[in-house]
Amino acid sequence: MPVTFKMVPKKNNLASPPVTKYYPCAVHNGEDDLDRLADIVVSQSTISRADCYGVIIALTKAIGESLSAGRIVRIDNLGTFQITLQGFPADSPDDLGKSSIKGAKIIYKPSRNMKQTVKQLTYKRIR
């Protein structure tokens, strides 16, 4: 099934005179939640829906615990998850501390299989 997109105008006010150009923007057709993903997995395997649901919930919890412990989580066909920090600069390493940290983010790096899937996408323009 192709990924649908539409053309969206974006104005560049830094150019003189201002220029409007059009860029492709993906159009999403809803979202799949945990129930839907569990149904997909169940239809392609021999496990029950409840077992699949439980495994997915346990997996998300295990990923969170591993990230909290400072480990990188690598799931071969899915990709890699890791924590990165955002912080305030300091003049010297001695000035750095917990108060220098603004927050954390989870970085996801797709696996080769996921990248290959994205490369094979087809596209369809809607008006």
C-alpha positions in Angstrom: 0.0 0.0 0.0 1.5 3.4 -1.0 2.2 6.2 1.5 -0.1 9.1 0.6 1.2 12.6 0.6 0.1 16.1 -0.3 2.0 19.2 -1.3 2.2 21.9 1.4 3.2 25.5 0.7 6.0 26.9 2.9 7.0 30.6 2.7 10.6 31.6 3.0 10.5 35.1 4.5 14.3 35.3 4.6 14.5 35.6 0.8 13.9 38.9 -0.8 11.2 39.0 -2.1 9.6 36.2 0.0 9.3 33.0 -2.0 6.7 30.2 -1.5 7.8 26.7 -2.4 5.8 23.4 -2.1 7.1 20.4 -0.2 5.7 16.8 0.1 4.0 16.1 3.5 2.9 12.6 4.5 -0.9 12.1 5.1 -1.6 9.7 7.9 -4.6 7.4 7.9 -5.1 6.9 11.6 -2.9 5.0 14.0 -2.4 1.5 15.3 -2.5 1.0 19.0 -1.4 -2.0 21.2 -4.6 -3.9 20.5 -4.2 -3.6 16.8 -0.5 -4.6 16.9 -1.4 -7.6 19.0 -4.1 -8.6 16.5 -1.6 -8.4 13.7 0.9 -10.6 15.5 -1.8 -13.1 16.6 -2.9 -13.5 13.0 0.6 -14.3 11.9 1.5 -16.8 14.8 0.1 -19.5 17.0 0.0 -17.6 20.3 -3.2 -16.3 21.8 -4.1 -12.6 21.8 -3.7 -12.3 25.6 -0.3 -13.9 25.5 0.8 -11.5 22.7 -0.6 -8.5 24.6 1.3 -9.6 27.7 4.6 -10.0 25.9 4.3 -6.6 24.2 3.6 -4.9 27.6 6.4 -6.8 29.3 8.8 -5.9 26.4 8.0 -2.1 26.7 8.6 -2.3 30.5 11.9 -4.2 30.0 13.1 -1.6 27.5 12.3 1.2 29.9 14.2 -0.6 32.8 17.2 -1.2 30.6 17.3 2.4 29.4 16.9 3.6 33.0 19.9 1.5 34.0 22.0 3.3 31.3 22.1 0.4 28.8 21.6 0.5 25.1 18.7 -1.8 23.9 19.3 -3.5 20.6 16.4 -5.5 19.1 17.8 -7.1 15.9 15.0 -6.6 13.4 13.6 -3.4 15.0 16.6 -1.2 15.9 18.4 0.4 18.8 17.1 2.5 21.7 19.4 4.7 23.8 19.2 7.7 26.2 20.8 11.0 25.3 21.0 14.0 27.7 20.4 17.7 27.1 22.1 20.1 29.4 23.6 23.5 30.1 27.2 24.3 29.2 29.9 24.7 31.8 33.3 26.4 31.8 35.0 23.4 33.3 34.2 19.7 34.0 34.2 20.6 37.8 31.3 22.9 37.2 29.1 20.1 35.8 26.6 18.4 38.1 23.0 17.1 38.2 21.7 20.7 37.9 23.5 21.0 34.5 21.0 18.4 33.0 17.9 19.8 31.4 16.4 16.4 30.6 16.8 13.2 28.6 15.5 11.9 25.3 15.2 8.4 23.9 17.0 8.0 20.6 15.8 5.3 18.2 18.0 4.1 15.4 16.3 1.8 12.9 17.8 -1.6 12.0 19.0 -2.4 8.5 15.7 -4.3 8.0 13.6 -1.3 8.9 15.7 1.0 6.7 15.3 -1.5 3.8 11.5 -1.4 4.4 11.5 2.4 4.2 13.5 2.3 1.0 10.9 0.1 -0.6 8.0 2.4 0.1 5.8 3.6 -2.8 4.1 6.9 -2.8 0.7 8.3 -4.0 -0.1 12.0 -4.2 -3.6 13.1 -3.1 -5.0 16.5 -3.9 
